[in-house]
Amino acid sequence: MSATSAPGAAKKSVIALTVGSKVRVRSASSENESLVSNGAFRGLVSIGGDSSLAVELDGTVPEEKGRIRLIPLNALLALDVLEAAKAEEEKRVDPASPGYFG
C-alpha cells in the first residue's frame, strides 16, 4: 500500500515556483533591516556561479515599476507566493530527421 492510497491520507500538491507567479521576497539589506520586493518571478539567473532570483517589480514603489531585481539566494530571508502561475509545458520542436529507422 502506497502513502497516497492510505485511507485518510490527504493528497498533497506539489509546490513549485513558476515563472509569472506573484511573489513578495524579503532579503537581507543592512544589519537591522530587510529589503521587501513585490512583483512577478521571472526565473533564476546565474552570475559568476552564484544563483539569484529575478523579480520584476510591480510598482509598489512607483519609480521601480518594471525594474528587474536580482536577489542572491544567500540573501533570501523569506519568499511568499501571493498568486501562483500555472506551469507552461515545455514546447520542444524536434527537427524533422529520418532517425535510425527512417
GIRA-V808554 format. One record per residue. N is the residue number from 1. RES is the residue in one letter. OMEGA is omega in degrees with one decimal (* if undefined). D_LAST is the distance of its C-alpha to the last C-alpha in Angstrom with 1 decimal. Layout:
n: {N & N}
res: {RES & RES}
omega: {OMEGA & OMEGA}
d_last: {D_LAST & D_LAST}
This chain:
n: {1 & 2 & 3 & 4 & 5 & 6 & 7 & 8 & 9 & 10 & 11 & 12 & 13 & 14 & 15 & 16 & 17 & 18 & 19 & 20 & 21 & 22 & 23 & 24 & 25 & 26 & 27 & 28 & 29 & 30 & 31 & 32 & 33 & 34 & 35 & 36 & 37 & 38 & 39 & 40 & 41 & 42 & 43 & 44 & 45 & 46 & 47 & 48 & 49 & 50 & 51 & 52 & 53 & 54 & 55 & 56 & 57 & 58 & 59 & 60 & 61 & 62 & 63 & 64 & 65 & 66 & 67 & 68 & 69 & 70 & 71 & 72 & 73 & 74 & 75 & 76 & 77 & 78 & 79 & 80 & 81 & 82 & 83 & 84 & 85 & 86 & 87 & 88 & 89 & 90 & 91 & 92 & 93 & 94 & 95 & 96 & 97 & 98 & 99 & 100 & 101 & 102}
res: {M & S & A & T & S & A & P & G & A & A & K & K & S & V & I & A & L & T & V & G & S & K & V & R & V & R & S & A & S & S & E & N & E & S & L & V & S & N & G & A & F & R & G & L & V & S & I & G & G & D & S & S & L & A & V & E & L & D & G & T & V & P & E & E & K & G & R & I & R & L & I & P & L & N & A & L & L & A & L & D & V & L & E & A & A & K & A & E & E & E & K & R & V & D & P & A & S & P & G & Y & F & G}
omega: {-179.2 & -178.2 & -178.0 & -178.8 & 179.5 & 179.5 & 178.0 & -179.8 & 178.6 & 178.7 & -178.7 & 178.4 & 179.2 & 178.3 & 178.6 & 175.3 & -174.7 & 178.6 & -179.2 & 178.3 & 176.0 & -174.6 & 169.4 & -176.3 & 171.0 & -179.5 & -179.3 & 179.6 & 175.3 & -176.7 & -173.4 & -176.8 & 172.4 & 178.7 & 179.3 & 179.8 & 177.5 & 177.6 & -177.5 & 177.0 & -178.5 & 176.3 & 176.8 & -179.2 & 177.1 & 178.1 & 178.9 & 178.9 & 177.4 & -179.6 & 179.0 & 170.8 & 174.6 & -179.4 & 174.9 & -174.2 & -170.9 & 178.4 & 173.8 & 169.0 & -169.6 & -177.2 & 179.4 & -176.5 & 178.2 & 179.0 & 176.3 & 178.4 & 175.3 & -177.3 & 179.5 & -177.6 & -179.5 & 176.7 & -177.0 & 176.7 & 179.8 & 176.9 & 176.6 & 174.2 & -177.3 & 179.1 & -177.6 & 174.5 & 177.3 & 179.9 & 176.7 & 177.2 & 176.5 & 179.1 & -178.9 & 176.7 & 178.4 & 178.4 & 179.7 & 178.6 & -176.6 & -179.7 & -175.9 & -176.8 & -172.3 & *}
d_last: {43.9 & 42.2 & 44.1 & 42.5 & 43.6 & 47.1 & 49.8 & 51.3 & 48.7 & 47.8 & 44.1 & 43.8 & 41.7 & 39.6 & 41.3 & 39.1 & 40.4 & 38.1 & 38.0 & 40.5 & 42.8 & 46.5 & 48.1 & 51.5 & 51.5 & 54.6 & 54.4 & 56.9 & 59.0 & 62.5 & 64.4 & 65.7 & 63.3 & 59.7 & 57.6 & 56.2 & 53.1 & 52.1 & 48.9 & 45.2 & 42.9 & 40.4 & 38.7 & 39.3 & 39.9 & 40.2 & 42.9 & 43.7 & 42.2 & 44.2 & 42.6 & 44.3 & 44.0 & 43.6 & 45.8 & 46.4 & 50.1 & 51.2 & 54.6 & 56.9 & 58.5 & 58.3 & 57.9 & 54.9 & 52.8 & 49.2 & 49.7 & 47.0 & 48.7 & 47.1 & 48.6 & 48.1 & 47.2 & 50.2 & 52.5 & 51.2 & 54.0 & 52.6 & 49.9 & 50.5 & 47.6 & 49.5 & 46.6 & 43.1 & 40.2 & 37.2 & 34.2 & 31.4 & 27.9 & 25.8 & 23.5 & 20.4 & 18.2 & 14.8 & 13.6 & 10.7 & 8.0 & 4.3 & 5.2 & 5.7 & 3.8 & 0.0}
